[in-house]
Amino acid sequence: MLEVAKNIYCFPIPFRNSPLRELNGFVIKGEDKHLMIDVGFNLPEGYEAVTKAFAELGILLKDTDIFLTHMHADHTGLIEQLKKECGKIYISETDGYHVNRTFNEEYWEKCMHIQDHMGFPDAETLPFQEHPAFIGGVQTHTNFEHVTEGMFFKYGGYDFEAIDLKGHTPGQMGLYDKNAGILFSGDHILERITPNINLWDFEQDYLGLFLQNLKKVKTLNVKHLLSGHRALVSDANKRIDELIAHHDERLNYVLDALKDGKTTVYEVAMELKWNYGGGYFGDFPAPQKWFSASEVFTHLEYLRRIGKVNVTMDGPTYKYTVA
């Protein structure tokens, strides 16, 4: 348990079989009402970590509201257990809608069809039953209070404003107190590792939104950036510059792969160097291939939107060439 600012506490919520290892669980402790930000996977060790933390803080779940920054199961899954005891549960309408679909097998079958679009060999496709979000996600419907940008949350002497940080998910939200200079960023900005930017659909430019919201955060007075995983961010603007540079470099690598004759998302992913598992996509476990290839798909669609690549269809598979 670490007090990262007055009345704001951080504690680890452990993950099983995940390269992320744990979630940074945050609690804002007030006099009568408290706020928890994100909750972890729906796993027994997560519930144990939360209940132990609340006992150490001397507070009760029934006096605690919960703010979910985004839909991912490593931030929302434990709501399945906590909703029986806690107060209000806040999330954006978009991400809340998706959370309440993730226990539906029809939803998952549709989601996994993206592997056909990416050109995955049949032998390497990930069954939805093995997807971490299916394993550690919610199992029943949750009644959410919907968050919109500009809403205020007053807990522990702070006056946090909800800000739109979409990109990592379609409806990710952050909490920002401009007087204290504190931002809860969810997975929008992480230290040492780069947030995964997936292609959620073909309606929005998710990499473009992510980069746009990085630049928005840079206009804020952020002295303390409290992120969802790993070390807390020591210098927000420096880390934002690093993330923008990373994606610029990644876009160039993707274009180079296309110039070398690769056309499908899977082929481009095999060509890139990765800071994971020895750096070779072909050696990744199936869940990590899913996340990594989906990010390549997002980069290719960004390049298509700005006119640098063209796309054609070969059955269900998208094939890209340099424009």
C-alpha positions in Angstrom: 0.0 0.0 0.0 1.4 3.3 -1.1 0.0 6.8 -0.4 0.8 8.5 -3.7 -0.9 11.8 -2.8 -3.0 13.0 0.2 -5.9 10.5 0.6 -5.0 8.6 -2.6 -3.7 5.1 -2.1 -2.2 2.6 -4.6 -2.0 -1.2 -4.2 -1.3 -4.1 -6.6 -4.1 -6.3 -7.8 -2.3 -9.5 -9.2 -3.0 -11.2 -12.5 -2.6 -14.8 -13.4 -0.6 -15.8 -16.5 -0.4 -12.3 -17.8 2.7 -10.3 -19.0 1.1 -7.3 -17.4 1.6 -9.0 -14.0 -0.8 -6.7 -12.0 -3.1 -3.7 -12.0 -2.4 -0.6 -10.1 -5.5 -0.4 -7.9 -6.3 3.1 -6.6 -8.6 4.3 -3.8 -9.4 7.9 -3.0 -10.3 7.8 0.7 -12.9 10.4 1.9 -14.6 11.0 5.2 -17.8 9.2 4.4 -17.6 8.2 0.8 -14.7 6.8 -1.2 -13.8 6.1 -4.8 -11.9 3.1 -6.3 -10.5 3.4 -9.8 -10.5 0.1 -11.7 -10.7 -3.3 -10.2 -8.8 -6.1 -12.1 -9.8 -9.4 -13.5 -12.6 -11.5 -12.1 -10.2 -13.8 -10.2 -10.1 -15.0 -6.6 -6.6 -13.5 -6.0 -7.9 -10.1 -7.2 -10.9 -10.1 -4.8 -8.5 -11.1 -2.0 -6.2 -8.2 -2.8 -9.0 -5.7 -2.8 -10.6 -6.9 0.4 -7.2 -6.9 2.2 -6.6 -3.3 0.9 -9.9 -2.1 2.2 -9.3 -3.7 5.6 -5.9 -1.9 5.8 -7.5 1.4 4.8 -10.3 0.9 7.4 -13.1 1.5 4.8 -16.0 -0.6 3.5 -17.1 -1.4 0.0 -20.6 -0.3 0.7 -19.3 3.2 1.2 -17.3 3.1 -2.0 -18.2 4.0 -5.6 -16.1 2.6 -8.4 -14.9 4.4 -11.5 -13.9 2.2 -14.4 -11.6 4.0 -16.8 -12.3 1.5 -19.7 -13.8 -1.7 -20.7 -10.9 -4.1 -20.6 -11.4 -7.1 -18.3 -8.2 -6.5 -16.5 -9.8 -3.2 -15.3 -13.5 -4.3 -15.0 -13.8 -8.1 -14.5 -13.9 -8.1 -10.7 -17.0 -5.9 -10.8 -18.8 -9.3 -11.1 -17.9 -9.8 -7.4 -17.8 -6.2 -6.1 -21.1 -5.0 -7.5 -22.9 -7.0 -4.8 -21.4 -4.8 -2.1 -20.2 -1.5 -3.5 -22.0 1.8 -4.3 -22.3 3.3 -7.8 -20.3 2.0 -10.7 -19.2 4.5 -13.3 -18.0 3.9 -16.9 -18.5 5.6 -20.3 -21.7 4.5 -22.1 -19.7 3.1 -25.0 -17.4 1.0 -22.9 -20.2 0.0 -20.5 -22.1 -1.3 -23.5 -19.2 -3.5 -24.5 -18.6 -4.8 -21.0 -22.2 -6.0 -20.9 -21.7 -7.9 -24.1 -18.5 -9.8 -23.1 -20.3 -12.8 -21.5 -22.3 -13.4 -24.8 -20.7 -16.1 -27.0 -22.2 -14.6 -30.1 -20.3 -11.4 -29.3 -17.1 -13.3 -29.0 -17.6 -15.3 -32.2 -18.0 -12.1 -34.1 -14.9 -10.6 -32.4 -12.7 -13.5 -33.3 -13.6 -13.2 -37.0 -11.1 -10.4 -37.1 -8.4 -13.1 -37.3 -9.8 -14.0 -40.8 -9.4 -10.3 -41.8 -5.8 -10.4 -40.5 -4.9 -13.5 -42.5 -4.1 -15.8 -39.6 -3.4 -19.4 -40.5 -6.2 -21.7 -39.2 -3.7 -23.5 -36.9 -2.8 -20.2 -35.1 -6.2 -18.7 -34.5 -7.2 -18.0 -30.8 -10.4 -19.6 -29.6 -12.5 -17.1 -27.7 -12.6 -19.5 -24.7 -8.8 -18.8 -24.3 -9.0 -15.0 -24.6 -8.0 -13.4 -21.3 -11.0 -11.1 -21.4 -13.4 -14.1 -21.7 -11.6 -16.0 -18.9 -11.4 -13.1 -16.4 -14.3 -11.0 -17.5 -17.8 -10.4 -16.1 -20.5 -13.1 -16.3 -23.7 -11.2 -15.8 -25.2 -7.8 -16.7 -24.0 -4.7 -14.6 -26.1 -1.6 -14.1 -23.6 1.3 -14.8 -23.8 5.0 -14.2 -22.6 6.5 -17.5 -19.8 9.0 -17.5 -19.4 11.9 -20.0 -16.6 14.3 -20.4 -17.0 17.2 -18.0 -18.7 15.3 -15.2 -17.1 16.0 -11.7 -16.3 13.5 -9.0 -15.7 14.9 -5.5 -14.0 12.5 -3.1 -11.3 12.9 -0.5 -11.0 16.7 -0.8 -10.4 16.5 -4.6 -12.5 17.8 -7.5 -11.9 15.4 -10.4 -13.2 16.0 -13.9 -13.9 13.2 -16.3 -11.9 13.6 -19.6 -12.2 11.8 -22.8 -9.1 9.6 -23.5 -10.5 7.2 -26.2 -8.1 5.4 -28.4 -7.0 2.4 -26.3 -10.7 1.6 -26.2 -13.7 3.3 -27.8 -14.7 5.1 -24.6 -11.8 5.3 -22.2 -12.1 8.1 -19.7 -9.6 9.6 -17.3 -10.0 11.6 -14.1 -8.2 15.0 -13.7 -8.0 17.5 -10.9 -6.4 20.6 -12.4 -5.7 22.2 -9.0 -3.8 19.2 -7.7 -2.3 18.4 -11.1 -3.4 14.7 -10.7 -4.5 12.5 -13.7 -5.8 9.0 -13.5 -5.0 7.9 -17.0 -6.1 4.3 -17.1 -4.1 2.7 -19.9 -3.8 5.8 -22.0 -0.3 6.6 -20.8 1.9 3.9 -19.3 5.5 4.0 -18.1 8.0 1.6 -19.9 5.3 -0.2 -21.9 3.2 1.1 -24.7 -0.6 0.8 -24.5 -2.1 -1.6 -27.0 -4.2 0.1 -29.6 -6.6 -2.3 -31.1 -8.9 -2.1 -34.2 -12.3 -2.2 -32.5 -14.2 -1.5 -35.7 -13.8 0.3 -39.0 -15.9 3.3 -38.1 -13.2 5.2 -36.2 -9.5 5.9 -36.4 -8.3 4.5 -33.1 -4.6 5.2 -33.5 -5.5 8.8 -34.6 -7.8 9.2 -31.6 -5.1 7.9 -29.2 -2.5 10.3 -30.6 -4.9 13.2 -30.5 -5.7 12.5 -26.9 -2.0 12.2 -26.0 -1.6 15.7 -27.3 -4.6 16.9 -25.3 -3.1 15.6 -22.1 0.1 17.5 -22.9 -1.9 20.7 -22.6 -2.9 19.9 -19.1 -1.0 20.7 -15.9 -0.2 17.1 -15.0 2.2 16.8 -12.0 1.2 13.3 -11.0 0.1 10.8 -13.6 -1.4 7.7 -12.0 -1.5 4.9 -14.6 -3.1 1.5 -14.7 0.0 -0.7 -14.9 3.7 -0.8 -13.9 5.5 2.2 -12.5 3.7 5.5 -12.1 4.7 7.9 -14.8 7.3 10.3 -13.5 7.2 12.9 -16.3 4.0 12.9 -18.3 5.1 15.2 -21.1 8.3 13.2 -21.7 6.4 10.0 -21.8 3.9 11.4 -24.2 6.7 12.4 -26.6 8.1 8.9 -26.3 4.8 7.3 -27.1 4.2 9.5 -30.2 7.8 8.8 -31.4 7.2 5.1 -30.9 4.1 5.1 -33.1 5.8 7.2 -35.8 8.6 4.7 -35.9 6.1 1.8 -36.0 4.2 3.3 -38.9 7.5 3.5 -40.8 8.3 -0.1 -40.0 4.9 -1.1 -41.3 5.4 0.8 -44.5 8.8 -0.9 -45.0 7.2 -4.3 -44.6 4.7 -3.5 -47.3 7.5 -2.3 -49.6 9.2 -5.7 -49.0 6.1 -7.4 -50.4 4.2 -8.3 -47.2 0.4 -7.7 -47.7 -1.6 -9.1 -44.8 -1.7 -8.0 -41.2 -0.2 -11.4 -40.2 2.6 -11.1 -42.6 3.5 -7.6 -41.5 3.4 -8.6 -37.9 5.8 -11.4 -38.6 8.2 -8.9 -40.2 8.3 -6.4 -37.3 10.6 -6.5 -34.3 8.8 -6.6 -30.9 9.9 -5.8 -27.4 8.3 -9.0 -26.1 9.1 -12.7 -26.0 12.5 -12.5 -27.8 11.1 -10.1 -30.4 9.8 -12.6 -32.9 6.0 -12.6 -33.5 6.1 -16.3 -34.6 7.1 -17.4 -31.1 4.4 -15.5 -29.3 1.6 -17.4 -27.4 -1.8 -17.2 -29.1 -3.3 -14.4 -26.9 -0.2 -12.2 -27.5 -0.4 -12.8 -31.2 -4.0 -11.6 -31.1 -3.2 -8.3 -29.3 0.0 -7.6 -31.4 -1.6 -8.3 -34.8 -4.6 -6.3 -34.0 -2.3 -3.3 -33.2 -0.6 -3.8 -36.6 -4.1 -3.8 -38.2 -4.8 -0.4 -36.4 -1.6 1.0 -37.9 -2.4 -0.2 -41.4 -5.9 1.3 -41.2 -4.4 4.6 -39.9 -2.1 4.6 -43.0 -5.0 3.9 -45.2 -7.0 6.8 -43.8 -4.2 9.2 -44.5 -3.7 7.9 -48.0 -0.4 6.1 -47.7 -1.6 2.6 -48.3 -4.4 0.9 -50.4 -6.4 -2.1 -49.4 -8.1 -4.9 -51.4 -10.0 -7.9 -50.2 -9.0 -11.6 -50.8 -12.1 -13.3 -49.4 -12.3 -12.1 -45.8 -8.6 -11.1 -45.7 -7.5 -7.5 -46.0 -4.4 -7.0 -48.3 -2.5 -3.8 -48.2 -0.1 -2.2 -50.6 1.8 1.1 -50.6 -0.2 3.9 -52.3 
